[in-house]
């Protein structure tokens, strides 16, 4: 449900998977304080959905991952992009609250898959 991804595996693990299940992609950096704040909140919220949505973590400073950030015109970190059917459908930047993230996800899930709270 939550996994690390890099440039080489991105198309299979994110774009193809998003044809059957929404995938959030967190573009983050180890030196980024807002990224470190967002990480546990994002993971907690994704776990609350019990598999209805997946979370891919892209550490932009590893390998060729900055090329991946460039492909999606990521201008700052953290940036979280939601993919559905192989396409970007929405994004947000900066650290956000759990309530914001839940609302963000719920806007793009069928009613039956939304978190019941």
N, C-alpha and C positions, 0 to 999 in steps of 0.2 A: 504494500500500500504506500510506503514511503521509501524512496530509493535515491541513491546518487546516480547521476548520469553525466556523460561527457559528449563531446561533439560526435564521436564515432558511433555511439549507440542511440543518439537522440531520435533519429527518424523512426526506428523500430519501436523503441520504448515509449516514445511520447506521441508522435504523429499517428502511427498505426494503432496504438492502444486507444487513442482518443476517439477512434471510430466506434468503439463499443463502451467506453467509459471516459468521462471527463478527466483531464490530467492538468493539475496545476504545476507550473514550473517556477521555482524560486531561483532567480539569478542573484547570487550573493557573493560576498567576499569576506575572508577571515578578519580583515582589518576594519570592517565596517560595523560600527556600534549599533546602528538601527537594524542591521542584518542579524546580529546576535540577539537582539531583543525580540525580533519577529520570529525567529526559528522555533522556540518552544511553543509559542502561541499558535503558529501555523500547524505544527505537528499535532498539537492537542485537538485543534478543530478538525483536521482531516481524520484523525482517529475516531472522533465523535460520529462521523458519517458511516462508519462500519464497512468501508470498502466501496461506497457509492462514488467516491472520487479518489484519485491517486495524487501523490505529491512527488515530483521529481526535483531534486536539488542539484543545481549547477554552480559549482565553485568556479567563478570566472577566472581566477588566477592560476588554475591548473591546466596544463597542456594547452590545447587549442580552443579552450572554452570561451575565450574572449571573442573568437570568430563567431561563435554561436550567439553571443550577446549582440554582436554587430549585425548578424543576419536579421535579428528581431528589433533592431534599433533601440536597444536598451541604453538609456542615457545616464542612469544612476542606479544605485544599489541601496536597498533591495528593490527589485522589480519582480512582481509575480504575474505571470501570464496564464490564462486559462485556455486550454485547447479542447475543442470538440470537433469531431469529424475531420481531424487533421488540420484544422484552421484555428487561428487565434480568434477568440470571441470577446475577450475582455482582458483588462490588466489594471493593476494598481502598483503604486510605488510608495516607499517609505514604510516604517513600522506602523501597524494598525492593530486595533483591538480585536479580540475574539468575536465580538458582536458584529463588527464591520465585515470580518472574513466570512462569517456564517451568512450574512445577508448577500455578500458578493457571490458565494457559491450557490445559494438558494435561487438566485435570479436565473441561473443557468441549468438547474436540475429539474427533471420532471417532478411533479408534485409527490409521486410515490417514493422518490428517492431522497426527498428533503429530510433534514434532521427534524425529529419531533422534539420540540422543547416546550 
